[in-house]
Amino acid sequence: MQYRQYGKTGKKISVIGFGGMRFVAENGKYDYDKCAGVVQKANACGVNYFDTAPGYCADNSEQIFGRAFQKMPGQFYVSTKSGALEGAVVREQLERSLKRFNLKKINFFNIWSIKTLADYKERMKKGGSYEAAVQAKKEGLIEHIVFSTHCTGEEIELIVKDDVFEGVTLGYNILNFPFRQKGIKAAYDHGLGVVVMNPLSGGLIPKRAELFEYLKNTDDATPADAALRFLVSQKEITTNICGMGTVAEVLENVKAGEKIKDFPESKKLEIQGKLSIGMDKLCTGCRYCEFCPQEIEVSKHMLAYNQTILESKENYFGQMKWHWDVAPEQADLCTECGVCEEKCTQHINIIERLKEISSWVKERKEAEKGKTV
């Protein structure tokens, strides 16, 4: 396993990390010993960064890790999170996490899921989440305060310039890299550790491998191999969190961290071009469509719409809620002025997609009314 320095912390982290969102439940229940065995196997294979959060796996993930940590074969670091705004709630969650892990400190504590600059400012208020984390660090309960985010690259750059965090966790992969590349570079240049989540687009790339053959270099066995190679080859990225629920998944993912191969720039440019003109017009997140006169956050709607193309419209609603915290009803504000379409490099029919989204919203509301009658 290859390792990289996590920012300025002095810690060397495996380039493949373990994401604790995908433990496998059997008949609706999690076998803690079996799941813990998967964690321990990853550690034996050289993985030393383990990421989780309250609520993952129906609120079983932290407890599974706690079981695993009792008999880990090697050194390890744990990352968990709190998305609460109030400092008192953050403290409560932190203490519960420590108890579940049976640990005296959290190595990397994330101020969780900062979605906008306004959201960031809320976390920084007196009595808020950041202040609580600072106090816990003074007491030795936290080693490093970091943040996770779904902000744009430009917004991430503004946050890291405040110099209050030691690392960042963000969604970044071979299908959306134009959207957050600037944020990754800014974090790295300011000495932060950079942790990538959703490296396989939430499992979409291996699940729909037939759609992503174009990602492969000639020496890549699968699109998933290419996607991980793309990430681990970037010096700016400290570790890539892969969700692993089985030993087979562990063995498959750790291969990407054992021998790092360069990802040709020519191939990267080729992929960027295909993202622009192929895949039934997937949005690449370039954000040229922004600055809508009605203040519609167009790029966020279009990026979430990608999930509709590849999966289902329900995934669009999940993206809007959990990634962007933007109401789908915003699409109703469109006046069809066409400003966004004039700027779109992929020539996406944005107006029609916003109309489609509006119809979905109405359908859901009608369905909800039907349930209450």
N, C-alpha and C positions, 0 to 999 in steps of 0.2 A: 504494500500500500504506500502511495506517495503522500507526503504531508506538506502543509504550507503554514507560514506564520499567520496567526489571526491578528491582523492589524499590529498594534503596538503592545499587545498584552503579554508577549513572550511565549504564548502557547502555540504549539505545533498541532495542527488539526488535519485529520485525514481528508483527502479531497472528495471522498464519498462519505456523506453523513447518513444517519438513520432517521427517517421520519416516522413518528409514532401515530400516524393517522390511519394506517391500513392493516392493523391486526385483524385476523380472521375470526369471526364469531361462528360458533357451531350451534345450530338450533337456537340462535338468539343469545347465546352465552359465550363469554370468553374464558377459555381455559388458561388461567394465569401462568401455570407452569409451562405449558406448551408455547405460549406466546413469549414468555421470558426466555425460553430456549432459543428462539429466533434472534432475540437481542444479543444473547451471549455468544451465539455463533458469529454474528456480525463483528463483535468485539474481538473474537478469536481470529477473525480474518483481517484485523487491522483497523476496523472502524472505531474511532474514539469520540465521535460527536453524535450525541443523541438528543433529538429535538421532539418536544411534545407540548401539550397545553391542556389546561382544564377543559373538559368537554369532549376531547377527542375520543373516538370509539365509545360513544355513549357514556363518557366520563369514566372510562376504564383504563385509558392509556397510561396516565401517571402511575396508577397502582400496578400495572403490568411492569413498568420500568422499575418501580420499587422492588418488585419481586426479583427482577433480573439483577439489580444492583447488589443484591445480597451475595452473589457468587459470580462476579465478573472476572473473566480470565486475565484482563489487562487494564491499563489505565483508561479512564474515560472522563468525558466532560458532558454535563447535562445542560440543556437549554429548555426553559419553559417560559410562560407568558402570563400577562394579565392585560385585559382590554378595558378594565374599569377606569372611569374618570376620577372617582373619589379615592383619595389616598387611603382612607380607612379600609375600603374594600380591597384595594391592592394589597395592603398588609395582610388582610385576612386570607386572601388567596395564596399569597406567598407562604404563609405559615402552614396552610393546608398542604401545599405542594411539598414542602420540606418534610412534613410528617409522612406523606404518602411515599416519598422517595427514601425515607429513613436516612436523610443526609443533613449535615449541619449547614450547608451553603449551596446556593445555585451558582453555577459557573457563569452562565449567560442568561440574564433575565431581560426578556423583551417587553418593552412598552408596545402592546400588541395592536396590530392592524390600524396604523395611522393612514387614513384614506385621503385627507386633504390638508392643506396648510392651516385651515381653520380648526380642523380636528387636532392637529399638532399643537396649536396654541392652547387649546383646552387642556391637553395633557400637561402643559408646562405651567399652568396656573398655580398659585399658592394653594396648598392643601390638596393638590392633585396627584396624579399617578407618578409623575417624575420625582416630585419632592419626596414621596413615600419611598421610592426606590433608592434615592440618595441616602435617606435615613437608614434604610435596611443595609445598604452597603457600608455605612459607618459602623454598624453593629456586626459586620462580618457575615451577614446572611446572604449577601449577593457579592460576587466578585466583579462582574462587569455588567454595566447597564447598556443595553442595546435596544434597537427598535425594529419592528417589522412593519412593512408598508405596502400599499398598493398605489402609492402616488406615482406621478409621472417622473421621468428622468430629471426634468427641470426642477420640480418640487423637491425631489430627493437631494439635489445639489444644494438648494437653499437650506434644507434641514441640516445637512452634514457640516455646512459652513458655520453653524452655531457652536460647533465643537462641544456638544454635551453628551454625545454617545461614543461608544467604542466599537460598535459594529452595527450592521444592518442586515435584515433578512427580507428578501424581496422575491416576488415571482418573476422568473426570467427563463426563457428557453429558446430553442432554435426557431420557434414559430412566432415569437413576439420580440425578438432581440432589438429591433429598431426602436421600440417604445421606451426601454429603460436603460439602454446602453450608456447614455450620458450620466445617469444616476450611479451606475456601477463604477464608471471611471472617476466620478467626483468622490465617491466614498473611498476608493482605493487611493486616490491622490492625497486625500486628507488623513490617511493612515488608519482607516477603519477596516475591520474584518468584514468580508462580504460573503454572506450565506445565501445561496439560491434555493428557493423552494419551487415546487412544480417543475422540475427539470424535464419531465416527460409530458408536460402539459396536462397534469392531473391524471396520467395514465392513458391519455388519449392517443399518443403516438404508438405505443405497442398494441393498444386495443384496435386501432384502425390502421395497422401497418401498411395495408395495401394502398392507402391513400398517400403514404409518405415515402414511397420508394425513392423519390427524387432527392431525399435528404442524404442518401448514402454516397460515400466515396467508394472507389472500386475495392478497397480493402476493408469495408465495413460489412459485417454479416447481416445486420438488421437496421432499420431506421432508428430504433432505440439506441443501438450502439453508436450510431452517428450523432444522435442528439446529445448523448453523454460525452462523447469525444469533443464535440463542439464546445461544451462547457468547461470540462477539466483542462482543456488546452489553453484557456484564458488565464493568464497570471493574476488578473485582478480578482478572480473568484477564489475565495478561501476553500469553501466546501459546498457540495451539492447535496441537498437533502433528498434522498430517495425513499419513498414510502415502501416499506418491506413488510410483508405479512407471512412469508414462508421462507424456509431455508433455501429453497430453489431460487427465490428472488434475490436473496442475499448473495448467493454465489454468482448470479448473473450480473448484479450491479457492481460488486467489488472488482470485477475484471477491468472496469473502466478506470479504476484507480491504481492498478498495478503497473501498467505501462502506458504512459501518456504519449499520445501521438499528436503531432500538429494537425490543425484543421486548416486546409489550404484556403487562403484568402479568395482565390478564384472561385472555389466552391461556395464560400459564404456569399459572394456577390451573385452567383448563379441562383442560390436559394432565395435570396432577397428579391431577385427578379421574378422568380416563379411565385413567390408569395404575392407579388403585385398583380400578376396577370393570370394566375391559375387558381385552382381550388375553388372554382365558382365565386371568385372575387372575395377571398378572405381579406379582411382589414389587417394591415400590417402595423397599425398604431403610429403612423408617421405624424399624425395630428395636424396636418395641413388644413383639415376641415374645421378646425376650432374657430372660436370667436364668432359664434352664431349670434345674429342680432337679437334673437329671443333667449339667448343664454342657455340654449340646449347644449349639454355636454356630449356633442355628437360622437367623438371618437370612442367614448366609453360605451355608448349604445352600440356602435358598430363592432367594437371588440367583443362585446358580449354576444352580439349577433353571430359571430364566428361559431359559437357553441351550438347555435341552431343549425347551421350548415352541416356541422360535423356530428352532432348528437341529437338534440331535441330542443324545442322552444322552452321547455322547463329549465334547461340549463342556462338559457338567457336570463331568466328571472333570478336564478341562483347567483349568477355573476353580478348582476346589478345590485343585489342585496348585500352579498358577503364581500365582494371585491371592491365595489365602488360606492356603496351606500347612496345610490342615486335612484329616485323613484322612476319606474318605467313610465308613469303617467306624464313625465316630462315630454315625451314624444308628441303629445297632443298639442304642444305649443308651436309646432312647425307651421309656418305660413307659406311654405313652398317657394321661398324667395330664390333658392338655388345657389346661394353663396357657397355653401359647403361643397356642392357637387362641382362647382367651377374649380375648386382647389384640390379636389380628390385626385391623387396621382394614379389610382387604380380604376378610376371612372366607375365607381360604385354608384348604383342608383339609390342614394341615401334617402331621398324623399319617399320613395316607395317602401323602403325598409321601415322608416319611421311610421308610415301609415299602417304597415303590417303589425308593428309593435302595438300601435294604438288599438288595433282590432283585437289583438291577444288580450290586452288589458281589459277591454270591454267584455270579452268572452269569460275571463276569469271572474269578473264582477257579477255577471249574470249567473254563472255557476254557483258562486257563493250565495246569491239571493235564493237560488233554487234549493240550497241545502237548509236555509232557515225557514222556508215556507212549510 
